[in-house]
Every structure is written in structure tokens, then in C-alpha cells.
Amino acid sequence: MSEYSKEYIEATGLSMKPDFSFRREFKKLKEGYTKGIICEGFGTKAIGKFNGELSVLLMDNEETTLDKLINNYLNRS
């Protein structure tokens, strides 16, 4: 079953219930830890907390921030 984040649903304007929130999961993480989180819409596979920042790992192993991920998604053609 596909899973979609709150942030993806907000960015796309879909009218469905999110399965999780990146920001809520980030708050639960201890510094230096990662957690596997798949968002089918954004193509993510994990998040991490490094130096107090939310880091997102994409399916192609590229690392980015959540804000950059959302902006890149919104600006793609």
C-alpha cells in the first residue's frame, strides 16, 4: 500500500488523509539517528537528524532538506 506524507498532500492539494508527517517524525528522532520513511509522492526512503536539521534521503540516494524537496517538487514541469 502506498504511503503519503502530510507535506506531500499539502503541496499537491490532494484531498486525502496523510499517513505520517515528516516534521512530526523528525521531532521524535534523537540527534544522529535515521528512520526509514517512504513517501511515494516525494520518492523518499528515510529521514535523519543531523546537527538539529531534518535530512531527507531519496530513492536515488540523493540527500536533501525537506524544504528543498518540496520546492523542487512544486517547481518541476
MARSEMI-803944 format. One record per residue: x, y, z of N, C-alpha, C, O, CB in turn; residue in three letters; chain; residue number from 1. Coordinates in Angstrom, 1 decimal, decimal comma. Each point is the difference from the previous one (the first is absolute). Glycine has a CB too. Example, Ala and Ser with C-alpha at 12.3 -4.5 7.8 and 13.67 -1.06 7.14 Angstrom:
2
ATOM	13,2	-5,7	7,8	-0,9	1,2	0,0	0,9	1,2	0,0	1,0	0,0	0,7	-2,9	-1,2	0,5	ALA	A	1 $
ATOM	1,5	2,3	-1,9	0,9	1,1	0,0	-0,8	1,1	0,8	0,5	1,1	0,1	0,7	-1,7	-2,3	SER	A	2 $
***
This chain:
77
ATOM	0,8	-1,2	0,0	-0,8	1,2	0,0	0,9	1,2	0,0	1,0	0,1	0,7	-2,9	-1,3	0,5	MET	A	1 $
ATOM	1,5	2,2	-2,0	0,8	1,3	-0,1	-0,2	0,8	1,2	-1,1	0,0	0,6	0,9	-0,1	-3,1	SER	A	2 $
ATOM	1,2	0,8	2,9	-0,1	1,0	1,1	0,4	1,4	-0,4	0,9	0,1	-0,8	-0,4	-2,0	2,4	GLU	A	3 $
ATOM	-1,2	2,8	-1,1	0,2	1,4	-0,4	0,1	0,9	1,3	-0,7	-0,2	0,9	-0,5	-0,2	-3,1	TYR	A	4 $
ATOM	2,2	1,3	2,1	0,2	0,9	1,2	-1,0	1,2	0,0	-0,6	0,3	-1,1	3,0	-1,0	1,1	SER	A	5 $
ATOM	-2,6	1,2	1,1	-0,8	1,2	0,2	0,6	1,2	-0,9	-0,8	0,7	-0,6	0,2	-1,4	3,0	LYS	A	6 $
ATOM	1,9	0,8	-2,4	0,6	1,0	-0,8	-0,2	-0,1	-1,5	-0,2	0,9	-0,7	1,9	-0,7	2,5	GLU	A	7 $
ATOM	-1,7	-1,5	-2,3	-0,3	-0,3	-1,4	-1,5	0,4	-0,3	-0,2	0,6	-1,1	2,0	-2,4	1,0	TYR	A	8 $
ATOM	-2,7	1,4	0,9	-1,4	0,2	-0,2	-0,3	1,5	0,0	-0,7	0,5	-0,9	0,1	-2,7	2,0	ILE	A	9 $
ATOM	1,3	3,0	-0,2	-0,2	1,4	0,0	0,6	0,7	-1,3	-0,6	0,9	-0,5	0,7	-1,0	3,0	GLU	A	10 $
ATOM	1,0	-0,4	-2,9	0,7	0,5	-1,2	-0,8	-0,2	-1,3	0,0	0,8	-0,9	2,2	-1,1	2,0	ALA	A	11 $
ATOM	-2,9	-0,8	-1,2	-0,7	-0,4	-1,2	-1,5	0,4	0,1	-0,7	0,0	-1,0	2,3	-1,9	0,7	THR	A	12 $
ATOM	-2,1	2,2	1,5	-1,4	0,4	0,1	-1,0	-1,2	-0,1	-1,2	0,2	-0,2	1,8	2,0	-0,8	GLY	A	13 $
ATOM	0,0	-3,4	1,2	-0,9	-1,2	0,0	-0,9	0,0	1,2	0,3	0,6	1,0	1,5	-1,9	-2,2	LEU	A	14 $
ATOM	-3,0	0,7	1,0	-0,9	-0,1	1,2	0,0	-1,4	0,5	-1,0	-0,8	-0,3	-0,4	2,7	-0,7	SER	A	15 $
ATOM	2,4	-2,3	1,7	0,1	-1,3	0,6	0,7	0,2	1,4	0,6	0,9	0,2	-0,6	-2,1	-2,5	MET	A	16 $
ATOM	-0,2	0,2	3,1	0,6	0,0	1,3	1,5	-0,5	-0,1	0,3	-1,0	-0,6	-2,6	0,5	1,7	LYS	A	17 $
ATOM	3,2	1,3	-0,5	1,4	-0,4	-0,1	0,3	-1,2	0,9	-0,7	-0,3	1,0	1,3	2,7	-1,4	PRO	A	18 $
ATOM	0,4	-3,1	0,1	0,4	-1,2	0,8	1,0	0,4	1,1	0,1	-0,7	1,0	-0,4	-0,7	-3,0	ASP	A	19 $
ATOM	1,0	2,5	1,8	1,0	0,5	1,0	0,4	1,4	-0,3	-0,4	0,5	-1,1	1,3	-2,9	1,5	PHE	A	20 $
ATOM	-0,1	3,0	0,4	0,5	1,3	-0,2	1,5	0,0	0,2	0,5	-0,5	1,0	-2,6	1,6	-0,3	SER	A	21 $
ATOM	2,9	-0,7	-1,7	1,4	0,1	0,2	0,4	0,8	1,2	0,9	-0,5	0,8	-0,6	0,3	-3,3	PHE	A	22 $
ATOM	-0,9	1,3	2,7	0,4	0,9	1,2	-0,3	-0,7	1,3	0,8	0,1	0,9	-1,3	1,9	-2,3	ARG	A	23 $
ATOM	-0,7	-2,7	1,5	-0,3	-0,7	1,3	1,0	-1,1	0,2	0,5	-0,2	1,1	-2,9	0,7	-1,4	ARG	A	24 $
ATOM	2,8	-1,3	-0,7	0,9	-1,1	0,1	1,4	0,6	0,4	0,7	-0,7	0,8	-2,0	-0,7	-2,5	GLU	A	25 $
ATOM	1,7	2,5	1,1	1,3	0,6	0,3	0,1	0,4	1,5	1,0	-0,2	0,6	-1,0	1,1	-3,0	PHE	A	26 $
ATOM	-1,1	-0,4	2,9	0,0	0,4	1,4	0,3	-1,2	1,0	0,5	0,2	1,1	-2,1	1,7	-1,7	LYS	A	27 $
ATOM	1,2	-3,1	0,1	0,2	-1,2	0,8	1,4	-0,5	0,0	0,4	-0,8	0,8	-2,8	0,2	-1,2	LYS	A	28 $
ATOM	3,2	1,0	-0,7	1,3	-0,5	-0,2	1,0	0,6	1,0	0,0	1,1	0,3	-0,5	-1,5	-2,7	LEU	A	29 $
ATOM	1,4	-0,5	2,9	1,2	0,5	0,7	1,0	0,5	-1,0	0,1	-0,5	-1,1	-0,6	-1,1	3,1	LYS	A	30 $
ATOM	1,4	2,5	-1,5	1,1	0,5	-0,8	0,9	-1,1	-0,5	0,4	-0,9	0,8	-0,5	3,1	0,5	GLU	A	31 $
ATOM	0,4	-2,2	-2,6	0,8	-1,0	-0,6	-0,7	-1,2	-0,5	0,7	-0,9	-0,5	1,1	1,8	1,9	GLY	A	32 $
ATOM	-3,1	-1,0	-1,2	-0,7	-1,2	-0,4	-0,8	0,2	-1,3	-0,2	1,1	-0,4	0,0	-1,7	2,8	TYR	A	33 $
ATOM	-0,1	-0,5	-3,0	-0,8	0,0	-1,2	-1,2	-0,9	0,2	-0,1	-0,9	0,9	2,1	1,3	-2,3	THR	A	34 $
ATOM	-3,0	-0,3	0,5	-1,2	-0,8	0,0	-0,5	-0,2	-1,4	-0,1	0,9	-0,8	-0,5	-0,1	3,1	LYS	A	35 $
ATOM	0,4	-2,1	-2,7	-0,5	-0,3	-1,3	-1,5	0,5	-0,1	-0,8	-0,4	0,7	2,3	-1,6	-0,8	GLY	A	36 $
ATOM	-1,7	2,9	-0,8	-1,3	0,6	-0,3	-0,2	0,1	-1,5	0,7	0,7	-0,7	-0,8	0,5	2,9	ILE	A	37 $
ATOM	-0,9	-1,9	-2,7	-0,3	0,0	-1,5	-1,2	0,9	-0,2	-1,1	-0,2	0,5	2,1	-2,1	-0,8	ILE	A	38 $
ATOM	-0,8	3,3	-0,6	-1,1	0,8	-0,5	0,0	-0,2	-1,5	0,9	0,5	-0,7	-0,7	1,3	2,6	CYS	A	39 $
ATOM	-1,2	-2,5	-2,4	-0,1	-0,3	-1,4	0,0	1,3	-0,9	0,6	0,0	-1,1	-1,8	-2,1	1,7	GLU	A	40 $
ATOM	0,6	3,1	-0,1	-0,1	1,2	-0,8	1,3	0,7	-0,2	0,4	0,4	-1,1	-2,7	-0,1	2,0	GLY	A	41 $
ATOM	3,1	-0,1	0,2	1,3	0,7	-0,1	1,1	-1,0	-0,4	1,1	0,5	-0,4	-1,9	1,2	2,1	PHE	A	42 $
ATOM	0,6	-3,0	-1,5	1,0	-0,9	-0,3	1,1	-0,1	1,0	1,2	0,0	-0,3	-1,6	0,4	-2,1	GLY	A	43 $
ATOM	0,0	-0,3	3,7	1,0	-0,1	1,1	0,1	-1,4	0,6	-0,9	-0,8	-0,2	0,4	3,2	0,7	THR	A	44 $
ATOM	1,6	-2,6	0,1	0,1	-1,3	0,7	0,5	0,1	1,4	-0,1	-1,0	0,8	0,6	0,0	-2,9	LYS	A	45 $
ATOM	0,0	2,2	2,6	0,4	0,1	1,4	0,1	1,5	0,3	0,2	0,8	-0,9	1,0	-3,0	0,8	ALA	A	46 $
ATOM	-1,2	2,4	1,4	0,3	1,4	0,5	1,1	-0,2	1,1	0,2	-1,1	0,6	-2,5	2,0	-1,1	ILE	A	47 $
ATOM	3,0	0,2	0,8	1,0	0,0	1,0	0,1	1,3	0,7	-0,5	1,0	-0,5	1,8	-2,7	-0,7	GLY	A	48 $
ATOM	-0,8	1,7	2,4	0,2	1,2	0,8	1,5	0,2	0,2	0,6	-0,7	0,8	-2,9	0,4	0,4	LYS	A	49 $
ATOM	2,9	1,3	-1,8	1,4	0,3	0,1	0,2	1,4	0,2	-0,5	0,9	-0,8	1,0	-2,8	-0,7	PHE	A	50 $
ATOM	0,2	2,3	2,6	0,2	1,4	0,4	-1,3	0,7	0,1	-0,1	1,2	-0,3	2,3	-1,2	-0,9	ASN	A	51 $
ATOM	-3,2	-0,7	1,7	-1,3	0,6	0,3	-0,9	0,2	-1,3	-1,1	0,6	0,1	2,1	0,5	1,9	GLY	A	52 $
ATOM	-0,5	-1,5	-3,1	-0,7	0,2	-1,3	-0,6	-1,3	-0,5	0,5	-1,1	0,2	1,1	3,0	-0,7	GLU	A	53 $
ATOM	-2,7	-1,7	-0,2	-0,7	-1,1	-0,6	0,6	-0,3	-1,4	0,0	0,9	-0,9	-2,1	-0,4	2,1	LEU	A	54 $
ATOM	2,7	-1,7	-1,4	0,5	-0,4	-1,2	-0,8	-1,1	-0,6	-0,5	-0,9	0,7	2,8	1,5	0,1	SER	A	55 $
ATOM	-2,6	-0,5	-2,1	-0,8	-1,0	-0,7	0,8	-0,7	-1,0	0,7	0,6	-0,8	-2,7	0,8	1,1	VAL	A	56 $
ATOM	1,9	-2,8	-0,3	0,7	-0,8	-1,0	-1,0	-0,5	-1,0	-1,1	-0,6	0,3	2,8	-0,1	1,4	LEU	A	57 $
ATOM	-1,4	1,0	-3,0	-0,9	-0,4	-1,1	0,3	-1,4	-0,5	1,0	-0,6	0,4	-1,2	3,0	-1,0	LEU	A	58 $
ATOM	-0,7	-3,0	-0,2	0,2	-1,3	-0,5	1,3	-0,2	-0,8	0,5	-1,0	-0,1	-3,0	0,8	0,0	MET	A	59 $
ATOM	2,9	1,3	-0,6	1,3	0,0	-0,8	1,2	0,3	0,9	1,1	0,2	-0,5	-2,4	0,5	-1,5	ASP	A	60 $
ATOM	1,1	-0,8	3,3	1,1	0,2	1,0	0,5	1,5	0,1	1,0	0,3	0,6	-0,3	-2,6	-1,0	ASN	A	61 $
ATOM	-1,4	3,2	-0,3	0,3	1,4	0,2	-0,5	0,5	1,3	-1,1	-0,4	0,5	0,9	0,8	-3,0	GLU	A	62 $
ATOM	0,9	0,5	3,2	-0,4	0,5	1,3	-0,4	1,5	-0,2	0,7	0,7	-0,8	0,9	-2,3	2,0	GLU	A	63 $
ATOM	-2,6	2,0	-0,6	-0,5	1,4	-0,1	-0,7	0,4	1,3	-0,1	-0,8	1,0	-0,1	0,5	-3,5	THR	A	64 $
ATOM	-0,3	1,5	2,6	-0,8	0,4	1,1	-1,5	-0,1	-0,4	-0,3	-0,1	-1,2	2,2	1,7	2,0	THR	A	65 $
ATOM	-2,8	-1,5	0,2	-1,4	-0,1	-0,3	-0,4	1,2	-0,8	-0,8	-0,1	-1,0	0,4	-1,2	3,1	LEU	A	66 $
ATOM	0,8	2,5	-1,8	-0,4	1,2	-0,7	0,5	-0,1	-1,4	-0,8	0,4	-0,9	0,9	0,9	3,0	ASP	A	67 $
ATOM	1,1	-1,7	-2,4	0,5	-0,1	-1,4	-0,8	-1,1	-0,7	-0,3	0,2	-1,2	2,6	0,5	1,9	LYS	A	68 $
ATOM	-2,6	-1,8	-0,1	-0,8	-1,0	-0,6	-1,4	0,5	-0,5	-0,4	-0,2	-1,1	1,6	-1,5	2,5	LEU	A	69 $
ATOM	-1,9	2,4	-0,5	-1,3	0,6	-0,3	0,1	1,0	-1,1	-0,7	0,0	-1,0	0,0	-0,4	3,4	ILE	A	70 $
ATOM	1,7	1,3	-2,3	0,2	1,0	-1,1	0,3	-0,6	-1,3	-0,5	0,4	-1,0	1,3	1,2	2,7	ASN	A	71 $
ATOM	0,1	-2,6	-1,7	0,3	-0,6	-1,3	-1,2	-0,7	-0,6	-0,2	0,0	-1,2	2,6	-0,4	2,0	ASN	A	72 $
ATOM	-3,2	-0,2	0,0	-1,2	-0,7	-0,4	-1,0	1,0	-0,6	-0,5	-0,2	-1,1	0,8	-1,6	2,8	TYR	A	73 $
ATOM	-0,5	2,9	-1,1	-0,9	1,1	-0,4	0,5	0,6	-1,3	-0,8	0,5	-0,8	0,1	-0,1	3,1	LEU	A	74 $
ATOM	2,0	-0,3	-2,5	0,6	0,8	-1,1	0,3	-0,9	-1,2	0,4	0,5	-1,1	0,5	1,1	2,7	ASN	A	75 $
ATOM	-1,2	-2,9	-1,5	0,3	-0,8	-1,2	-1,1	0,0	-1,0	-1,1	0,3	0,3	2,4	-1,8	1,2	ARG	A	76 $
ATOM	-0,9	1,3	-2,7	-1,1	0,1	-1,1	-0,5	-1,3	-0,4	-0,8	-0,1	-0,9	1,9	2,2	0,1	SER	A	77 $
***
